[in-house]
Amino acid sequence: MPVYRFGDILVDPQKYPWGYSFQQWALEFDGDSDYVDTPLYPQDGNKTLEGWIRYNAVYSSGWGNCLAGAHDDNDRRLYITMNGDEIASAVGDSFIIIQSMETNRFYHIALVANSGSAYCYLDGVEIGSFSYTWNSGASQTPLRIGTIGVTTHDHFLDGAIADVRYWNTARTQQQIQDNMNKRLTGNETGLVAYWPINEGEGITVYDDAGSNDGTVYGATWVEI
């Protein structure tokens, strides 16, 4: 398999599928206490959460390695995490455990909530669906990157994350496929928050679609 040189590092394009022009940096999380806090609270109604994730190791306790999410015990949950080596996604009062992933390569995961039906996509391919009920109103906990909670239900990630997006629309499979390898402008219809996570320095990940800038706690910048 061919490799490409990103800076001084030879990179397997299967592990880093977007290419150098799309993404040069990611945040690396230690699996213990690192996360990004945002001021965004997932709302009732249709929504899509998506991003790129690499995890380094399976949690011995099972649950862990969260991409992003908000855990609300009042059936207003929204998250993408893992149980062992399998993707676990939740919306409202329901969740699904599906599809194993390999360590040490990046995957794109999208979770779509559409009028009581949720769909999970891995690298643009649908891998599972389930029904859910969302208790009226917004989540009582904010969306966090690299964890679904800080003191409880943490699921801290041992790995890296890049290019996280939150929409107030149910994205179609075609829309996910057409845009997952592209940098967005931030002005796309329905795009509420967009964190490219490509700053390369500092403790702020900027929201290119609005005012939901995130604060980095512990995670470090890595070139990819």
C-alpha positions as CSV (number, residue, x, y, z in Angstrom):
1,M,0.0,0.0,0.0
2,P,1.4,3.5,-0.9
3,V,2.2,6.0,1.8
4,Y,2.4,9.8,1.6
5,R,4.7,12.2,3.4
6,F,3.0,14.6,5.7
7,G,5.8,16.9,6.9
8,D,8.5,14.5,8.1
9,I,6.1,11.6,8.7
10,L,5.2,8.8,6.3
11,V,1.5,8.2,6.7
12,D,-0.6,5.3,5.5
13,P,-3.7,6.9,3.7
14,Q,-5.9,4.2,5.1
15,K,-5.2,5.5,8.6
16,Y,-5.4,9.1,7.6
17,P,-8.0,9.1,4.8
18,W,-8.7,12.8,4.4
19,G,-5.2,13.8,3.1
20,Y,-2.9,16.5,4.0
21,S,-4.8,19.4,2.5
22,F,-7.8,18.6,4.6
23,Q,-6.4,18.2,8.1
24,Q,-3.0,18.8,9.6
25,W,-3.7,18.6,13.3
26,A,-5.8,16.6,15.8
27,L,-6.1,16.5,19.6
28,E,-4.7,13.6,21.4
29,F,-6.5,12.4,24.6
30,D,-4.9,10.4,27.4
31,G,-7.9,8.2,28.3
32,D,-7.8,9.4,31.9
33,S,-9.1,13.0,32.2
34,D,-8.6,14.9,28.9
35,Y,-11.6,16.4,27.2
36,V,-12.9,19.5,25.4
37,D,-15.8,21.4,27.0
38,T,-18.3,23.3,24.8
39,P,-21.2,25.6,25.6
40,L,-23.6,23.7,23.2
41,Y,-26.6,21.9,24.7
42,P,-28.2,19.4,22.3
43,Q,-31.7,20.3,21.5
44,D,-35.0,18.5,20.9
45,G,-35.7,17.8,17.2
46,N,-33.6,16.4,14.4
47,K,-29.9,16.5,14.7
48,T,-26.6,15.0,13.4
49,L,-23.3,14.5,15.3
50,E,-20.2,13.5,13.4
51,G,-16.4,13.5,13.5
52,W,-13.2,11.6,13.0
53,I,-11.8,9.4,15.8
54,R,-8.8,7.1,16.3
55,Y,-8.6,5.0,19.5
56,N,-5.4,3.5,20.8
57,A,-6.6,0.6,23.1
58,V,-9.7,-1.1,24.3
59,Y,-10.9,-0.2,27.7
60,S,-10.5,-3.1,30.1
61,S,-13.8,-2.1,31.8
62,G,-15.6,-2.0,28.5
63,W,-17.1,1.5,28.2
64,G,-14.8,4.2,27.0
65,N,-13.2,6.0,24.1
66,C,-15.9,8.6,23.4
67,L,-15.9,10.7,20.3
68,A,-18.3,13.3,21.6
69,G,-21.6,13.6,23.4
70,A,-23.8,14.8,26.2
71,H,-25.1,12.4,28.9
72,D,-28.5,13.4,30.3
73,D,-30.2,11.0,32.7
74,N,-33.6,12.4,31.7
75,D,-33.6,10.7,28.3
76,R,-32.0,13.5,26.5
77,R,-28.7,11.7,25.7
78,L,-26.7,12.2,22.5
79,Y,-23.3,10.5,22.2
80,I,-20.9,8.4,20.2
81,T,-18.7,6.2,22.3
82,M,-17.4,2.6,22.5
83,N,-18.0,-0.5,24.4
84,G,-14.9,-2.6,24.0
85,D,-14.0,-2.4,20.4
86,E,-17.5,-1.7,19.2
87,I,-19.3,1.6,18.5
88,A,-22.0,2.5,20.9
89,S,-24.4,5.3,20.0
90,A,-27.2,6.9,22.0
91,V,-30.1,9.2,21.3
92,G,-32.7,10.1,23.9
93,D,-33.7,7.0,25.9
94,S,-32.1,4.4,23.6
95,F,-28.7,3.2,22.4
96,I,-27.2,0.6,20.1
97,I,-23.9,-1.3,20.2
98,I,-22.6,-2.2,16.8
99,Q,-19.6,-2.7,14.5
100,S,-16.1,-3.2,15.8
101,M,-13.2,-0.9,14.8
102,E,-9.5,-1.4,14.7
103,T,-7.1,0.5,16.9
104,N,-4.6,3.1,15.5
105,R,-6.5,4.3,12.4
106,F,-9.0,7.1,11.9
107,Y,-12.7,6.5,11.2
108,H,-15.5,8.8,10.4
109,I,-18.6,8.2,12.5
110,A,-21.9,10.0,12.1
111,L,-25.0,9.7,14.3
112,V,-28.3,11.0,12.8
113,A,-31.5,11.5,14.8
114,N,-34.6,11.8,12.6
115,S,-38.1,12.0,14.1
116,G,-37.7,9.1,16.5
117,S,-35.4,7.0,14.3
118,A,-31.6,7.1,14.7
119,Y,-29.0,5.9,12.2
120,C,-25.3,5.3,12.7
121,Y,-22.8,5.6,9.8
122,L,-19.1,4.4,9.7
123,D,-17.0,5.9,7.0
124,G,-20.3,6.9,5.2
125,V,-21.9,3.5,5.3
126,E,-25.0,2.8,7.5
127,I,-24.1,0.2,10.1
128,G,-27.2,0.3,12.3
129,S,-30.4,2.0,13.3
130,F,-32.8,2.1,16.3
131,S,-35.9,3.9,17.6
132,Y,-35.7,6.5,20.4
133,T,-37.8,9.0,22.4
134,W,-36.3,12.3,23.3
135,N,-37.8,13.9,26.5
136,S,-38.9,17.4,25.5
137,G,-36.4,20.2,25.8
138,A,-32.6,20.5,25.7
139,S,-30.0,18.3,27.3
140,Q,-29.1,19.4,30.8
141,T,-25.4,18.7,30.1
142,P,-23.3,20.3,27.4
143,L,-21.8,18.5,24.5
144,R,-18.2,17.5,25.2
145,I,-15.5,16.1,22.9
146,G,-13.5,13.1,24.1
147,T,-16.0,12.3,26.9
148,I,-19.7,12.3,27.6
149,G,-19.3,13.5,31.2
150,V,-16.6,14.7,33.5
151,T,-17.5,13.3,37.0
152,T,-19.8,10.5,35.9
153,H,-20.3,8.5,32.7
154,D,-17.0,9.8,31.6
155,H,-15.9,7.4,28.8
156,F,-12.6,9.3,28.3
157,L,-10.9,8.7,25.0
158,D,-7.5,7.2,24.7
159,G,-6.8,8.4,21.2
160,A,-7.3,11.3,18.8
161,I,-10.2,13.4,17.4
162,A,-10.5,15.8,14.5
163,D,-13.2,17.7,12.6
164,V,-16.3,17.5,14.8
165,R,-19.7,18.8,13.5
166,Y,-23.1,19.3,15.0
167,W,-26.2,19.9,12.8
168,N,-29.9,20.7,13.7
169,T,-30.9,18.6,10.7
170,A,-31.0,14.9,9.9
171,R,-28.2,14.5,7.4
172,T,-28.7,12.0,4.7
173,Q,-26.2,9.2,3.9
174,Q,-25.4,11.0,0.6
175,Q,-24.7,14.3,2.4
176,I,-22.5,12.6,4.9
177,Q,-20.5,10.8,2.1
178,D,-20.2,14.0,0.0
179,N,-18.9,16.1,2.9
180,M,-17.0,14.0,5.3
181,N,-13.7,14.4,3.5
182,K,-14.1,18.2,2.9
183,R,-13.5,21.2,5.0
184,L,-16.8,23.1,5.5
185,T,-17.2,26.8,5.1
186,G,-19.2,27.1,8.3
187,N,-22.2,28.6,6.5
188,E,-23.9,25.3,5.5
189,T,-27.6,25.1,6.1
190,G,-28.4,23.5,9.4
191,L,-24.8,23.6,10.7
192,V,-24.9,24.7,14.3
193,A,-21.3,24.1,15.4
194,Y,-18.2,23.1,13.5
195,W,-14.9,22.4,15.3
196,P,-12.2,21.5,12.7
197,I,-9.7,21.0,15.6
198,N,-6.9,22.1,13.3
199,E,-5.5,25.0,15.4
200,G,-2.3,23.1,16.3
201,E,-1.7,25.1,19.5
202,G,-3.5,26.7,22.4
203,I,-6.4,25.7,24.6
204,T,-9.3,26.8,22.4
205,V,-10.9,24.9,19.5
206,Y,-12.9,27.4,17.5
207,D,-16.4,26.9,16.3
208,D,-16.3,28.0,12.6
209,A,-20.1,28.0,12.4
210,G,-21.1,30.0,15.4
211,S,-20.1,30.9,19.0
212,N,-19.6,27.5,20.6
213,D,-15.9,27.6,21.0
214,G,-14.5,24.7,23.0
215,T,-12.0,24.8,25.9
216,V,-9.3,22.1,25.9
217,Y,-8.5,20.3,29.2
218,G,-5.4,18.2,29.1
219,A,-5.5,17.1,25.5
220,T,-2.4,17.8,23.4
221,W,-1.9,18.8,19.8
222,V,-0.5,16.2,17.4
223,E,0.4,16.5,13.7
224,I,-1.2,14.0,11.4
